[in-house]
Amino acid sequence: MSLISVDQDIQRPTHPRLHIRDARDAHVVLEAVRQGLLQPVKRRLNELERNMSIRSGSVFVWEESDDETGPAEVDRLPIVEPISHAGGELLAI
């Protein structure tokens, strides 16, 4: 497999550098995904993608899935920063 085809298969964050301060910011990101302005994650990240993409400010949006290969199993992802709490609301995006 060539490097070009491998690079084309690599998933990227929905947005690589965002600071989500509150629920309104989260809704803006989700609406951008709904309108097709940002791309959601389609599957669980592999080890290479996790090492490359999980950084402070990286935002990942996905649809919940009952499929074992879907990104619904977020408990396997390393936590880089604590989950944000804004105004008493838990932002689990």
VEXPAVO-22464 format. One record per residue (C-alpha): residue in three letters; z, x, y. Coordinates in steps of 0.5 Angstrom, whole numbers, plus 500, padded with zeros to 3 digits. Layout:
# VEXPAVO-22464
+-----+-----+-----+-----+
| res |  pz |  px |  py |
+-----+-----+-----+-----+
| ALA |   Z |   X |   Y |
...
+-----+-----+-----+-----+
# end
This chain:
# VEXPAVO-22464
+-----+-----+-----+-----+
| res |  pz |  px |  py |
+-----+-----+-----+-----+
| MET | 500 | 500 | 500 |
| SER | 498 | 503 | 507 |
| LEU | 503 | 503 | 513 |
| ILE | 499 | 498 | 517 |
| SER | 500 | 493 | 511 |
| VAL | 507 | 494 | 511 |
| ASP | 508 | 494 | 518 |
| GLN | 505 | 487 | 518 |
| ASP | 509 | 484 | 513 |
| ILE | 516 | 487 | 517 |
| GLN | 520 | 481 | 520 |
| ARG | 522 | 482 | 527 |
| PRO | 528 | 478 | 531 |
| THR | 526 | 472 | 534 |
| HIS | 528 | 476 | 541 |
| PRO | 530 | 483 | 541 |
| ARG | 534 | 483 | 547 |
| LEU | 538 | 477 | 549 |
| HIS | 545 | 476 | 551 |
| ILE | 547 | 468 | 550 |
| ARG | 553 | 466 | 554 |
| ASP | 554 | 459 | 552 |
| ALA | 551 | 453 | 549 |
| ARG | 546 | 452 | 554 |
| ASP | 543 | 459 | 553 |
| ALA | 542 | 457 | 546 |
| HIS | 539 | 451 | 547 |
| VAL | 534 | 454 | 551 |
| VAL | 532 | 459 | 545 |
| LEU | 532 | 454 | 540 |
| GLU | 527 | 450 | 545 |
| ALA | 523 | 456 | 546 |
| VAL | 522 | 456 | 538 |
| ARG | 521 | 449 | 537 |
| GLN | 515 | 450 | 542 |
| GLY | 512 | 456 | 539 |
| LEU | 514 | 460 | 545 |
| LEU | 518 | 465 | 540 |
| GLN | 518 | 465 | 533 |
| PRO | 523 | 464 | 528 |
| VAL | 525 | 468 | 522 |
| LYS | 521 | 466 | 516 |
| ARG | 525 | 469 | 510 |
| ARG | 532 | 473 | 509 |
| LEU | 531 | 480 | 512 |
| ASN | 530 | 486 | 507 |
| GLU | 534 | 492 | 507 |
| LEU | 529 | 496 | 512 |
| GLU | 528 | 490 | 517 |
| ARG | 536 | 490 | 517 |
| ASN | 536 | 497 | 519 |
| MET | 531 | 496 | 524 |
| SER | 532 | 490 | 527 |
| ILE | 540 | 488 | 527 |
| ARG | 542 | 491 | 534 |
| SER | 546 | 488 | 539 |
| GLY | 542 | 483 | 543 |
| SER | 538 | 481 | 537 |
| VAL | 537 | 474 | 536 |
| PHE | 535 | 471 | 530 |
| VAL | 533 | 463 | 529 |
| TRP | 531 | 460 | 522 |
| GLU | 531 | 453 | 519 |
| GLU | 537 | 452 | 514 |
| SER | 534 | 452 | 507 |
| ASP | 536 | 451 | 500 |
| ASP | 531 | 456 | 497 |
| GLU | 535 | 462 | 495 |
| THR | 530 | 466 | 498 |
| GLY | 531 | 463 | 505 |
| PRO | 535 | 465 | 511 |
| ALA | 540 | 460 | 510 |
| GLU | 545 | 466 | 506 |
| VAL | 547 | 469 | 513 |
| ASP | 553 | 471 | 509 |
| ARG | 550 | 477 | 507 |
| LEU | 548 | 480 | 513 |
| PRO | 552 | 485 | 517 |
| ILE | 556 | 483 | 523 |
| VAL | 554 | 488 | 529 |
| GLU | 559 | 484 | 534 |
| PRO | 563 | 478 | 533 |
| ILE | 560 | 471 | 534 |
| SER | 560 | 469 | 541 |
| HIS | 565 | 463 | 543 |
| ALA | 563 | 460 | 550 |
| GLY | 568 | 455 | 553 |
| GLY | 571 | 453 | 547 |
| GLU | 565 | 452 | 543 |
| LEU | 563 | 456 | 537 |
| LEU | 555 | 459 | 538 |
| ALA | 553 | 460 | 531 |
| ILE | 545 | 461 | 532 |
+-----+-----+-----+-----+
# end
